[in-house]
Structures are given as structure tokens and as C-alpha cells.
Amino acid sequence: MDALLLKFIRQSKGISQAELARITGVSAALICQIEKNQKNISDKVRRSVNDYFGAEYIRTCRIFIEENKNGGI
């Protein structure tokens, strides 16, 4: 999971950075830094996102991003 995927998943579900921070147990500032590629995504955040949104939804988002890469998300 990379920053673009994390941000896409969050925005596609209409969740704020603060809400995603609550879900993952980290600060909203850290979520912001991750989305800006200033910090790496920890295993804890990956697991929390996977548990909350589900592997299938994340996979679908990843495919969508890959198929639309040149269109700009």
C-alpha cells in the first residue's frame, strides 16, 4: 500500500484524515504526512486499513488506480 492508495481509499469512503487516524490508532498529522509521502506507512496502519476496509475493497481500489494512472486521480 502506498500513499496514493491510502488517500484514494479514504476519500472514496468519504472519511476525513482525523477519522482514519482514529480507525488506525495514529495521529491525523501522521495520516497527512503519509498521504504526502513524507512518512512511510507502518505495518500497524496497513493492518488497520486492511481490517477496516477489507482486502477486496483495497484490491479493487488498487486496480482502479492502476487502470486510470494516466488520467490523474
Number of C-alpha atoms within 10 A of each C-alpha: 16 13 19 16 19 22 19 18 19 17 12 10 9 10 13 14 19 16 15 21 19 12 14 20 12 14 15 17 12 17 26 17 15 19 20 13 13 12 13 16 18 11 10 12 20 15 13 17 20 17 12 12 13 12 13 10 12 18 14 12 17 19 13 14 17 11 10 11 10 8 7 6 9
